[in-house]
Amino acid sequence: MHIDWAALGSVFGVSLAVTVGLVGLFTLGIVGLTKREAAASGTGTPGSTAVARTGAYACFALCAAAVAYGIFLIVA
């Protein structure tokens, strides 16, 4: 039995990078929605509410696209 350690290491590295990236995107989405909540309670500026909400939705859309692409790669 022969294990290609270089290939295993590269798969591990890519998996780790993608996982950290997706968690980061999701976290940015949650922070954007939190900014919206702060603006609704009167502690934030009204102009930044739309930007924060749009950014949050964009982050969630990118997360959903990455998950859909992963499912596509598994099924195909």
GICORRA-V910859 format. One line per field, one symbol per residue. ss: DSSP state (@ for helix, = for strand, . for the rest). Layout:
BEGIN
ss: ???
END
This chain:
BEGIN
ss: ....@@@@@@@@@@@@@@@@@@@@@@@@@@@@@@@@@@@@.....@@@@@@@@@@@@@@@@@@@@@@@@@@@@@@.
END
